Amino acid sequence: MARLTPEEVDALSREEFVRVFGGVYENSPWAAEAAWEERPFGGLEALERALERAVRRAPEERRLELIKAHPDLAGRAAVAGEITRESAREQSSAGLDRLTPEEHARFTRMNREYRERFGIPFIVCVREHTKESILATGERRLSSTRERELETALDEICKIARHRLREIVAPPEGEGA
């Protein structure tokens, strides 16, 4: 699919906008619904900021639902093909769909320990990592606090969303992809 221009984004009806951008934040079309109110954006960066503001201004319960909407990395749902197309593509980009049995066991243990400690899935922008660096990051973050991990999860989710947006919206004239 060809990427949309900023002008095309600004011309989308609310329904079209939510259809196109509703999956940018994992299973959370409410973020796109809220961001649509800020049109016209005039460009990719303004759109990114509007979506992020919608997420960060949402009530705590809604932000927690967004965090919990993310699948475990290399988890059961991923193996069964029950995650969003975007998440599957992202996990594949880091090789999480091609783990050895030992690596899979390490991810399973790390995911379990993280959920037990913080009550949320371990979230990292896998496009910026290798499977080895994801595991190292997970191990390091296990020593954090729940409050810090909730903030870190939102930060990582916003990074994921920025990558997803850049696949949908063309960069400004003169900039690369």
Stockholm file with secondary structure:
# STOCKHOLM 1.0

chainA/1-177         MARLTPEEVDALSREEFVRVFGGVYENSPWAAEAAWEERPFGGLEALERALERAVRRAPEERRLELIKAHPDLAGRAAVAGEITRESAREQSSAGLDRLTPEEHARFTRMNREYRERFGIPFIVCVREHTKESILATGERRLSSTRERELETALDEICKIARHRLREIVAPPEGEGA
#=GR chainA/1-177 SS CCCBCHHHHHHCCHHHHHHHHTTSSTTCHHHHHHHHTTCCCCSHHHHHHHHHHHHHHSCHHHHHHHHHTSCCTTCHHHHTTCSCHHHHHHHHHTTTTSCCHHHHHHHHHHHHHHHHHHSSCCCCCGGGCCHHHHHHHHHHHTTSCHHHHHHHHHHHHHHHHHHHHHHHBCCCTTCCC
#=GC SS_cons         CCCBCHHHHHHCCHHHHHHHHTTSSTTCHHHHHHHHTTCCCCSHHHHHHHHHHHHHHSCHHHHHHHHHTSCCTTCHHHHTTCSCHHHHHHHHHTTTTSCCHHHHHHHHHHHHHHHHHHSSCCCCCGGGCCHHHHHHHHHHHTTSCHHHHHHHHHHHHHHHHHHHHHHHBCCCTTCCC
//
